[in-house]
Amino acid sequence: MDDLLLKISYTLTDIDKAAIQFWDKLHNYRIFAFSGDLGAGKTTFIHKLCDHLQVQDAVSSPTFALINEYHFTGPAGVDKMIYHLDWYRLRDTAEAINAGMEDCISQAGKGAAYCFIEWPEKAMELLQKPYLWISIETTGIFEREMTVKKVGG
């Protein structure tokens, strides 16, 4: 059974607060599957999360690169890694594996990294439980509603 962990509404004006609330509550998880229609704001929200974490790397959509790697300084000055994966252009799970997606998720599953995955529906078989399923819905021109559920574990 999926567990509802968080439900928040936000706009671009207060998206920073939403990102802080999200991370404060959910930072102990490692695999984050962001689902939503094209233009719902998945990349924008991930960018705000990275801003909150003070990522120094350029944060952008990995639509063409498929995988972007970011670093931030965690507690006690430890370097932490984020894999930002975009599965929009993938045809199937085999293509995801060939692109190295499985390795990124494996690292996150071992606690060695975080994975922020856009369009997880394209290769659901690769998601290691437990993971968070984050649904972002457009509720108005500038309004979004996010629902976060824990899947497995």
C-alpha positions in Angstrom: 0.0 0.0 0.0 1.3 3.5 -0.9 1.6 5.9 2.0 0.7 9.6 1.5 3.5 11.6 3.0 2.9 15.1 1.8 0.3 17.2 -0.1 1.1 20.8 -0.8 -0.2 23.5 -3.1 2.1 26.2 -4.4 2.7 28.9 -7.0 5.9 30.1 -8.6 5.8 32.9 -6.0 6.1 30.5 -3.1 7.8 27.5 -4.8 10.9 28.1 -2.7 8.9 27.5 0.5 7.4 24.3 -1.0 10.9 23.0 -1.9 12.1 23.7 1.7 9.0 21.9 3.1 9.5 19.0 0.8 13.2 18.5 1.6 12.8 19.0 5.3 10.2 16.2 5.5 11.6 13.8 2.8 15.4 14.1 2.7 15.9 10.7 4.2 14.6 9.1 1.0 17.0 8.6 -2.0 14.8 7.9 -5.0 12.3 10.5 -6.1 10.0 9.8 -9.1 8.5 13.0 -10.4 5.3 12.5 -12.5 3.2 15.1 -14.2 2.1 16.4 -17.6 4.4 18.3 -19.9 4.8 21.8 -18.4 3.6 20.8 -15.0 6.8 22.0 -13.4 8.9 18.9 -12.6 12.2 20.5 -13.8 11.3 23.8 -12.1 10.6 22.1 -8.8 13.8 20.1 -9.0 15.7 23.3 -9.8 14.3 24.9 -6.7 15.3 21.8 -4.6 18.8 22.2 -5.9 18.8 25.9 -5.1 17.7 25.0 -1.5 20.6 22.5 -1.3 23.0 25.1 -2.6 24.0 23.0 -5.6 26.9 24.9 -7.3 26.5 23.0 -10.7 24.3 24.4 -13.5 20.9 22.8 -13.0 19.0 22.2 -16.2 16.7 19.7 -17.8 18.5 16.5 -18.8 16.1 15.9 -21.6 18.9 15.5 -24.2 21.8 14.4 -21.9 19.4 12.0 -20.1 21.5 12.2 -16.9 22.8 15.3 -15.1 25.0 15.0 -12.1 25.0 17.7 -9.3 26.9 18.0 -6.0 26.0 19.7 -2.8 27.5 19.8 0.7 25.6 17.8 3.2 25.8 17.7 7.0 29.3 17.7 8.4 30.7 19.0 5.1 30.2 15.8 3.3 29.9 15.9 -0.5 26.5 14.6 -1.7 25.6 13.6 -5.2 22.3 14.0 -7.1 21.5 12.2 -10.3 18.9 14.1 -12.2 17.4 11.7 -14.8 14.9 12.5 -17.5 13.2 9.5 -19.1 11.0 11.4 -21.5 12.8 10.4 -24.6 13.4 6.8 -23.6 11.6 4.1 -25.6 11.9 1.3 -23.0 13.7 -0.1 -20.0 16.5 -1.6 -22.1 17.3 1.9 -23.4 17.4 3.2 -19.8 19.8 0.5 -18.8 22.0 1.1 -21.8 22.1 4.8 -20.8 23.4 4.0 -17.3 20.1 4.8 -15.5 20.2 1.5 -13.5 23.6 2.4 -12.1 22.4 5.8 -10.9 19.4 4.2 -9.2 21.6 1.5 -7.7 23.9 4.1 -6.1 20.8 5.9 -4.7 19.5 2.6 -3.3 22.8 2.1 -1.5 22.6 5.5 0.0 25.5 6.9 -2.1 23.4 9.4 -4.1 20.0 10.9 -4.6 18.0 10.3 -7.8 15.5 12.8 -9.1 13.7 11.1 -12.0 11.4 12.9 -14.4 9.0 10.8 -16.5 9.4 7.6 -14.3 6.5 5.9 -16.1 8.9 5.1 -19.0 10.9 2.5 -17.1 9.1 1.7 -13.9 10.9 -1.6 -13.6 14.1 0.2 -12.6 12.7 1.9 -9.6 14.0 0.3 -6.4 11.7 0.3 -3.4 11.2 2.2 -1.3 10.9 5.3 -3.5 8.8 8.4 -3.5 6.2 9.0 -6.2 5.7 12.7 -6.6 2.7 13.8 -8.7 2.6 17.4 -9.8 -0.7 18.6 -11.2 -1.6 21.9 -12.8 -4.6 23.4 -10.9 -4.5 26.8 -12.4 -2.3 28.9 -14.7 0.2 29.5 -12.0 -0.9 27.0 -9.3 0.3 23.5 -8.8 -0.6 20.7 -6.4 2.0 18.1 -5.3 1.2 14.8 -3.8 4.0 12.6 -2.4 3.5 8.9 -1.7 5.9 6.3 -0.5 6.0 3.2 -2.6 7.2 0.0 -0.9 9.3 -0.5 2.2 
